[in-house]
Amino acid sequence: MNRSELEKKYKAFENEINQLKYTRDALIKTIEEKKKQLEADISEKANLQKASIFYKFKAQGTREGYISFINKNISPLIKRMYGDDYDFGFLYNEKAQEKGEKVGFNLMPTITNTVNGKRVTTYSMDSRGGGILETISVFLRWVFIQMDGYRGPLILDESWSAVSADDKMEMLIDFIKEYVEITDSQLIFVTHRAENFGKIANVIYLVQKENGVAKSSQISYEEIVERQLSFVNRN
């Protein structure tokens, strides 16, 4: 092997060594970065564990505060529609755990009122008619969005279809009007009872089918009343 061949071979070895050094340095850098990331992940996990312990410690008080807030806001609304005799609250559902449900589902909304001279508390799911279950459902959602700070439009699809008594419907409509004015909210009703909710609407649209196609057109409250009177007279 002559000098020229030795120099070429040496140059090849040198290039290979340099490539290995580059690979080694890259691996060392990657290991250091992974090590730092692992340390950061361990630190974050420790912080999350501490936070979890803290929030578990605070959860009971926070939950009680929320429940108190909800009760104080729902009861006046229920009283307004159904009378001062009615109270809203939460009870612990002891049977929930027997059914394997989670703790979060053990709180059940209830209604308490006087029946035959005695105060009777029932779960709202077992309510005694009058649209009270539907009313509680909507009122709870309104309180929840207030707590969440939501200020966008609310869409109510066939809400309060179970409220039939004229006096309760009138009180409900008065409340909705006040709610919109106080909270500066926008409510969008999808309803077949425009004769009731249309009284306080700023804009009313009539949706009907024409040749199988749904079409909408703006209509006045007076026109709605006229349509209903015409329908009643024909039948």
Protein Blocks (a to p, Z undefined) as FASTA:
>chain_A
ZZklmmmmmmmmmmmmmmmmmmmmmmmmmmmmmmmmmmmmmmmmmmmmmmmmmmmmmmmm
mmmmmmmmmmmmmmmmmmmmnojkbccdddddfklmmnopafklmpccdddddeehiacd
ddfklcggjhlmmmmmmmmmmmmmmmnopabdcddehihklpmbfklmmmmmmmmmmmmm
mnopacddddfklmlmmmmpfbdcddddeehiacdddddfklmmmmmmmmmmmZZ
